[in-house]
Amino acid sequence: MGLFSRKSNDAPSDPQMAELGREYAIAERHRDRKAMRRITRELGSADRSDADLSSFERGRKDYHDIPPAYSRRRNGRR
């Protein structure tokens, strides 16, 4: 890797938790409360280690860093 390269080899410790975080971020972006509650229940149902929760947050943050593909609709008169 170069000196100023932005690429990193930091992979999440638990890819399954990272994918769950990504699904949660997608549900947040689409305002899917049902999916958000399901994922929250799934997180709270079992004891999770700090590494698992950090993988979840990393997956969530990675998706939030991607900008939306389109702007929101405007329903106003001009």
N, C-alpha and C positions, 0 to 999 in steps of 0.2 A: 504494500500500500504506500502511496505517496505521502509526503509530508502534510499536504493540505487536503487529503482525501476525506470526504465526508462519510464514506462507507465504513461500516464497522462490522465486526464478526460477533457482536453480542447477540447470541440467540437466547430466547427465554428458556428458563430452566424446565418449564413444563409446557410444551406446545399445546396440549389440550386446554389448559387454563388460558393461554394466550388467545386461542380460538374462541373460547367462551367470552373473553373480554371484547374481542372483535365483534361477536354477535350482539353483545350488549350495546356497543357503540352504534351498530347499525340500527338496532331497535330504538335507541335514543334519537338518532337522526330522523327516523321515520315516524317517531312518536307512537311506537307500538308498545303501549303500557302492559299489555298482556304478556308479551315476550320478556319485557324488562322485569316484571314481577316473577315470572317463571325462573329466570336466570338468578335473580336475587334469592329466591327460595332455595335453588340448587346450591348456591354458595353458602347459605346459612345452614343447610341441612347436615353438612359434614364438617368435621374439624379440618381446617385448612392451615397449612404452615405459612410463614411469612414469605417464603419463596413462591408458593402457589399464588398468593395474593399479589405479589409483585409481578408475576407473569401475567395475571389477569389485568392489572393496571397497565402493563406495558402493551398488551394487545389492544386495550381500549385506547390508549394514547396514540398508538401507531395508526389506528383508523381515524382518530380525530385530526391527525396531522394532514390527512388527505382532504383537499378542499372539495366542496360539493360540485357535482358535474354541471349543475344548472342553478340559476338564481331562483328565488322564490317567486311565486305568482303574485301579481298585484291586481287586486280586484277593484281598483278605484277608478273614478272617472277623471278624465284629464281635460 
